[in-house]
């Protein structure tokens, strides 16, 4: 990677693809969790929104910003259903099949990042712009007054958070991109939105799950073993999957690994976060509802190589969302 990171090169870190397609940092899906009261929940989810959410960035006809109302969150949920359940291997509940939306009990307390296309030729007249990408984020201060982070359902992250009382954690998840938009341009915009949010809220650590396709970890033995031997979090940052869910990632000895083969078999998302300096949790988790094998990503902002700040700005700089404009809207 060059010292000065261009938008295209930075976007190569991530390609939209699976459950977390592209910037696909899904925080998990609690299939058995009951839905909470939606009225209160969505009021919380759109909290502190006395003024419209700022536009974080634009590229051509695409715009990235937070959802501003319930209907936009529902549109993001419909996009998630289309990608996760119709295109990929997730198994919908009866409620999801009826509503054609992917929703869970955590949606109301997350902020929902949206990529909107204002130039879709299929959009006529006054019709609102299409939601073509989405990502949800949850800050620690919000999680603490509700049910905690979703990731806790798969990994025991509580001890790590307690060990760093001065750090601000943020969970990322449920990201997806509509198939025709899975390109560097959209991924660049998604990451720009995430990074602007991180800077705006002074986030210190990002956490979430990235996924391998399928529920048979043996099919990913080389890649999982590579992560175990080369990227497992040091003791200070180590988080383990819950014992009843944990799948050992150490399936092959280090000397038997072929680095090129392992990297080739790695989902682009995971490779991207490794390049940024992320750690991998201890053990994988099989998510049968989504048909994936999950690994935990732990990304301390202070560990991100400074060369990636050339384009998006340093973490201690407040973003100026309106002026961070990659081009006029069509």
Secondary structure by P-SEA (a helix, b strand, c coil): cccccccccccccccccccccccccccccccccccccaaaaaaaaacccccccccccccccbbbbccccaaaaaaaaaaaaacccccccccccaaaaaaccccccccccbbbbbbbbccccccccccccccccbbbbbcaaaaaacccccccccccaaaaaaacccbbbbbbcccccccccccaaaaaaaaaaaaaaaaaacccbbbbbbbccccccccaaaaaaaaaacccccccccccccccccccccccccccccaaaaaaaccaaaaaaaaabbbbccbbbbcccccbbbbbbbbccccccccccccccccccccccccccccccc
